[in-house]
């Protein structure tokens, strides 16, 4: 478990709310700035995490999940690109 200080720019947070899930992307200083990307009413957790993984992989961030009022984050997966790897052409 971690708190908001663990977030980096381009990380994605899948957040449980009463009627579904919210997907947030970290767009600036992670300590005080998250931008809402999607609100999925009636999304189950598997679908919300899959959507979050797709968003994180496109941006090269980490994927996190939170389901409580304290904002404690659970790390799920990283999608950081390795700068030493060059694409095949």
Z-matrix of the N, CA and C atoms (Angstrom, degrees):
N
C 1 1.438
C 2 1.537 1 109.52
N 3 1.322 2 115.22 1 151.26
C 4 1.458 3 120.50 2 -179.60
C 5 1.520 4 108.31 3 -148.55
N 6 1.339 5 116.07 4 171.53
C 7 1.452 6 119.33 5 175.18
C 8 1.533 7 109.29 6 -115.01
N 9 1.323 8 116.82 7 -173.49
C 10 1.464 9 121.18 8 -173.34
C 11 1.522 10 112.85 9 -60.26
N 12 1.318 11 118.70 10 -21.36
C 13 1.472 12 119.85 11 179.04
C 14 1.521 13 111.67 12 -65.44
N 15 1.340 14 117.39 13 -16.39
C 16 1.465 15 120.93 14 -179.90
C 17 1.521 16 112.20 15 -80.21
N 18 1.330 17 118.23 16 -10.84
C 19 1.457 18 121.21 17 -174.84
C 20 1.520 19 112.35 18 -78.38
N 21 1.328 20 115.31 19 146.36
C 22 1.457 21 123.32 20 174.08
C 23 1.522 22 108.90 21 -123.15
N 24 1.317 23 116.57 22 161.91
C 25 1.457 24 121.00 23 175.64
C 26 1.531 25 109.14 24 -56.41
N 27 1.321 26 116.36 25 137.83
C 28 1.466 27 126.88 26 -178.61
C 29 1.525 28 113.91 27 78.64
N 30 1.327 29 118.66 28 2.36
C 31 1.460 30 119.65 29 170.10
C 32 1.527 31 109.15 30 -69.64
N 33 1.320 32 115.87 31 154.46
C 34 1.456 33 122.34 32 178.72
C 35 1.527 34 107.88 33 -119.27
N 36 1.328 35 115.79 34 135.19
C 37 1.461 36 121.91 35 177.39
C 38 1.525 37 108.23 36 -117.65
N 39 1.321 38 116.03 37 122.09
C 40 1.456 39 122.39 38 173.11
C 41 1.527 40 105.82 39 -94.72
N 42 1.330 41 116.24 40 119.17
C 43 1.451 42 121.12 41 -172.28
C 44 1.524 43 110.79 42 -118.71
N 45 1.325 44 116.25 43 125.09
C 46 1.465 45 121.40 44 178.29
C 47 1.517 46 109.96 45 -76.59
N 48 1.330 47 116.40 46 131.43
C 49 1.458 48 122.52 47 172.17
C 50 1.528 49 107.62 48 -126.12
N 51 1.308 50 116.78 49 176.18
C 52 1.460 51 120.08 50 -171.91
C 53 1.523 52 113.09 51 -58.32
N 54 1.328 53 117.75 52 -39.78
C 55 1.467 54 119.66 53 -173.42
C 56 1.525 55 114.09 54 -111.04
N 57 1.315 56 117.52 55 16.78
C 58 1.466 57 119.29 56 179.43
C 59 1.517 58 111.34 57 159.62
N 60 1.325 59 115.96 58 -137.63
C 61 1.459 60 121.43 59 -178.79
C 62 1.522 61 110.55 60 -139.94
N 63 1.325 62 115.37 61 151.39
C 64 1.453 63 123.00 62 172.67
C 65 1.520 64 107.92 63 -112.97
N 66 1.323 65 117.49 64 142.94
C 67 1.454 66 122.17 65 173.79
C 68 1.519 67 107.97 66 -113.14
N 69 1.328 68 114.92 67 120.46
C 70 1.455 69 122.15 68 -179.32
C 71 1.519 70 109.46 69 -111.08
N 72 1.340 71 116.24 70 146.86
C 73 1.466 72 121.54 71 172.80
C 74 1.523 73 107.85 72 -120.24
N 75 1.320 74 116.93 73 137.20
C 76 1.459 75 120.77 74 177.22
C 77 1.529 76 107.45 75 -80.99
N 78 1.337 77 116.29 76 116.75
C 79 1.463 78 120.33 77 -174.04
C 80 1.518 79 113.95 78 -113.02
N 81 1.323 80 117.83 79 -12.81
C 82 1.465 81 120.58 80 179.43
C 83 1.521 82 107.29 81 -148.78
N 84 1.326 83 116.92 82 -146.39
C 85 1.461 84 120.89 83 -179.41
C 86 1.531 85 109.66 84 -53.62
N 87 1.333 86 118.12 85 112.44
C 88 1.466 87 120.67 86 -173.79
C 89 1.518 88 114.35 87 -60.41
N 90 1.328 89 117.94 88 -20.70
C 91 1.464 90 118.83 89 -178.02
C 92 1.523 91 112.42 90 -71.79
N 93 1.342 92 117.30 91 -20.50
C 94 1.466 93 116.91 92 -176.35
C 95 1.520 94 114.48 93 -143.42
N 96 1.339 95 119.36 94 10.86
C 97 1.456 96 118.24 95 -174.26
C 98 1.528 97 111.95 96 -141.36
N 99 1.319 98 116.27 97 114.24
C 100 1.454 99 123.42 98 171.19
C 101 1.517 100 106.69 99 -129.81
N 102 1.306 101 117.86 100 141.47
C 103 1.459 102 121.70 101 177.37
C 104 1.522 103 109.50 102 -111.59
N 105 1.335 104 116.19 103 129.97
C 106 1.450 105 120.83 104 178.46
C 107 1.521 106 110.12 105 -71.74
N 108 1.332 107 116.68 106 125.46
C 109 1.451 108 121.66 107 179.57
C 110 1.524 109 111.24 108 -100.60
N 111 1.317 110 117.41 109 -45.03
C 112 1.455 111 121.61 110 -177.38
C 113 1.516 112 109.90 111 -142.16
N 114 1.314 113 116.18 112 145.29
C 115 1.457 114 121.55 113 168.33
C 116 1.517 115 106.41 114 -119.82
N 117 1.315 116 116.99 115 116.34
C 118 1.450 117 121.06 116 -178.14
C 119 1.510 118 111.46 117 -108.92
N 120 1.318 119 116.58 118 91.85
C 121 1.462 120 119.67 119 175.90
C 122 1.528 121 108.87 120 -66.95
N 123 1.318 122 115.29 121 132.81
C 124 1.458 123 123.84 122 179.28
C 125 1.533 124 113.51 123 67.51
N 126 1.329 125 118.47 124 15.11
C 127 1.466 126 120.18 125 172.18
C 128 1.517 127 108.15 126 -71.17
N 129 1.335 128 117.01 127 135.80
C 130 1.458 129 118.62 128 171.13
C 131 1.529 130 108.59 129 -82.61
N 132 1.321 131 116.08 130 169.65
C 133 1.464 132 119.48 131 -173.51
C 134 1.528 133 111.57 132 -64.45
N 135 1.326 134 117.72 133 -37.29
C 136 1.471 135 119.79 134 -178.46
C 137 1.528 136 110.82 135 -63.68
N 138 1.328 137 116.85 136 -43.13
C 139 1.459 138 119.97 137 -179.86
C 140 1.524 139 111.04 138 -68.10
N 141 1.339 140 116.35 139 -42.41
C 142 1.460 141 119.94 140 179.79
C 143 1.527 142 111.32 141 -61.75
N 144 1.337 143 116.87 142 -43.15
C 145 1.473 144 120.03 143 179.40
C 146 1.523 145 110.40 144 -66.92
N 147 1.325 146 118.23 145 -38.00
C 148 1.467 147 120.13 146 177.16
C 149 1.519 148 110.79 147 -62.87
N 150 1.321 149 118.00 148 -42.37
C 151 1.459 150 121.34 149 176.71
C 152 1.528 151 110.58 150 -63.95
N 153 1.325 152 116.53 151 -41.56
C 154 1.463 153 120.53 152 177.92
C 155 1.516 154 112.11 153 -63.64
N 156 1.327 155 117.15 154 -39.41
C 157 1.467 156 120.90 155 178.36
C 158 1.517 157 110.82 156 -64.43
N 159 1.322 158 116.96 157 -40.24
C 160 1.459 159 119.72 158 177.37
C 161 1.514 160 111.64 159 -62.60
N 162 1.313 161 116.93 160 -41.78
C 163 1.460 162 121.36 161 178.66
C 164 1.528 163 110.85 162 -66.54
N 165 1.332 164 117.16 163 -44.63
C 166 1.463 165 121.18 164 -179.26
C 167 1.520 166 111.52 165 -64.94
N 168 1.326 167 117.54 166 -39.83
C 169 1.464 168 119.31 167 -178.22
C 170 1.528 169 110.98 168 -68.41
N 171 1.316 170 117.19 169 -31.26
C 172 1.460 171 119.70 170 177.15
C 173 1.508 172 113.37 171 -71.29
N 174 1.326 173 116.86 172 -24.35
C 175 1.456 174 121.24 173 -177.20
C 176 1.527 175 112.76 174 -105.32
N 177 1.321 176 116.89 175 -14.34
C 178 1.462 177 119.81 176 -179.89
C 179 1.510 178 113.27 177 78.54
N 180 1.331 179 117.26 178 37.43
C 181 1.460 180 120.38 179 -178.95
C 182 1.509 181 112.51 180 -113.53
N 183 1.319 182 114.99 181 -173.74
C 184 1.458 183 122.00 182 174.63
C 185 1.516 184 109.15 183 -94.83
N 186 1.321 185 116.37 184 152.54
C 187 1.454 186 121.96 185 177.71
C 188 1.526 187 108.79 186 -108.19
N 189 1.339 188 115.72 187 130.68
C 190 1.452 189 123.28 188 -179.07
C 191 1.522 190 108.96 189 -127.46
N 192 1.333 191 115.69 190 160.16
C 193 1.464 192 120.89 191 177.78
C 194 1.519 193 108.77 192 -136.93
N 195 1.321 194 116.37 193 138.50
C 196 1.460 195 120.52 194 174.13
C 197 1.518 196 109.42 195 -138.21
N 198 1.323 197 115.66 196 139.98
C 199 1.459 198 120.27 197 -178.18
C 200 1.517 199 112.18 198 -133.69
N 201 1.338 200 117.73 199 12.34
C 202 1.462 201 118.64 200 -177.94
C 203 1.524 202 111.21 201 -129.08
N 204 1.308 203 115.29 202 168.22
C 205 1.463 204 121.70 203 -176.01
C 206 1.533 205 112.63 204 -72.22
N 207 1.323 206 117.94 205 -18.89
C 208 1.463 207 119.71 206 -176.57
C 209 1.520 208 112.14 207 -77.05
N 210 1.331 209 117.11 208 -14.20
C 211 1.459 210 119.92 209 -178.75
C 212 1.512 211 113.56 210 79.18
N 213 1.339 212 117.51 211 13.38
C 214 1.458 213 120.85 212 178.30
C 215 1.522 214 109.38 213 -68.10
N 216 1.312 215 116.05 214 130.55
C 217 1.459 216 122.10 215 -174.54
C 218 1.521 217 111.20 216 -101.05
N 219 1.316 218 115.64 217 139.20
C 220 1.463 219 121.85 218 172.76
C 221 1.520 220 107.55 219 -106.68
N 222 1.341 221 116.73 220 123.28
C 223 1.464 222 121.16 221 179.13
C 224 1.522 223 109.60 222 -72.44
N 225 1.333 224 117.00 223 132.87
C 226 1.459 225 121.03 224 179.24
C 227 1.523 226 112.55 225 -110.91
N 228 1.318 227 118.25 226 -51.19
C 229 1.469 228 119.58 227 -174.53
C 230 1.521 229 109.44 228 -163.85
N 231 1.322 230 116.50 229 155.66
C 232 1.462 231 120.98 230 175.91
C 233 1.518 232 110.07 231 -113.91
N 234 1.300 233 115.11 232 145.02
C 235 1.460 234 121.31 233 178.53
C 236 1.524 235 110.69 234 -125.22
N 237 1.320 236 117.57 235 25.18
C 238 1.460 237 121.32 236 179.40
C 239 1.519 238 110.01 237 -63.61
N 240 1.299 239 114.50 238 137.61
C 241 1.460 240 119.36 239 177.41
C 242 1.520 241 109.70 240 -86.15
N 243 1.307 242 117.20 241 141.55
C 244 1.457 243 122.27 242 177.42
C 245 1.513 244 107.88 243 -85.46
N 246 1.355 245 118.45 244 113.42
C 247 1.467 246 120.08 245 -177.79
C 248 1.529 247 113.61 246 -65.79
N 249 1.336 248 116.90 247 -14.61
C 250 1.468 249 119.30 248 179.22
C 251 1.518 250 112.63 249 -80.55
N 252 1.332 251 116.03 250 -13.81
C 253 1.475 252 119.98 251 -178.26
C 254 1.526 253 108.39 252 -92.59
N 255 1.314 254 115.02 253 125.98
C 256 1.464 255 119.49 254 177.12
C 257 1.517 256 109.35 255 -104.71
N 258 1.341 257 116.00 256 140.57
C 259 1.476 258 117.88 257 -179.16
C 260 1.508 259 112.10 258 -66.70
N 261 1.329 260 116.62 259 147.13
C 262 1.451 261 121.76 260 176.62
C 263 1.529 262 109.10 261 -76.03
N 264 1.320 263 116.27 262 140.94
C 265 1.462 264 119.55 263 178.49
C 266 1.507 265 110.50 264 -122.12
